[in-house]
């Protein structure tokens, strides 16, 4: 018997709901959305707790990097792959930040968790304003060695992370994507106001 022909692929169409008045389907799915939101929040807390409990001391992790990795790059912070899950579910990267280097303001396409290994990182927080389609600055916090934080996918936690100190800073980031998607599968750049 000949193989069954495969129909040509076409992108599915998506009908967007009006932004002001939710359609009846949105109201019907509101309890599900709230339950998933709570579940994802608990999951983020569980990930941060697991990272904090499972990692060795920071200097041992830094020692696993090639010596020249700690020099950083004058053009921007650098990422160094430390672990790639064999099933492609997550990747662990060491980020090296020279003084004054910062990430762009961004949400996330995938979950992310990080732990400061050396130095102090400054994290600027933003809140998404759906009506304006941009993020608004809400405050900042300093992250110190051994601080561990989790960021969910989406626009719930928009931030910029960087090194405002005088020396090299190093952080460990675990991204919920396969290592070959780090460049395009994590950060979700957004417009923002100060």
QUIFEN-V394519 format. One record per helix or strand of 2 or more residues. SS is the DSSP state (h for helix, s for strand). FROM is the first residue (numbers start at 0). LEN is the number of residues. Records with the same first field share a line. If there is no record, write none. Layout:
# QUIFEN-V394519
SS: FROM-LEN ; FROM-LEN
This chain:
# QUIFEN-V394519
h: 23-31 ; 57-6 ; 66-5 ; 178-7
s: 77-7 ; 90-7 ; 105-3 ; 111-7 ; 120-9 ; 133-10 ; 147-4 ; 153-9 ; 168-7 ; 186-3 ; 191-2
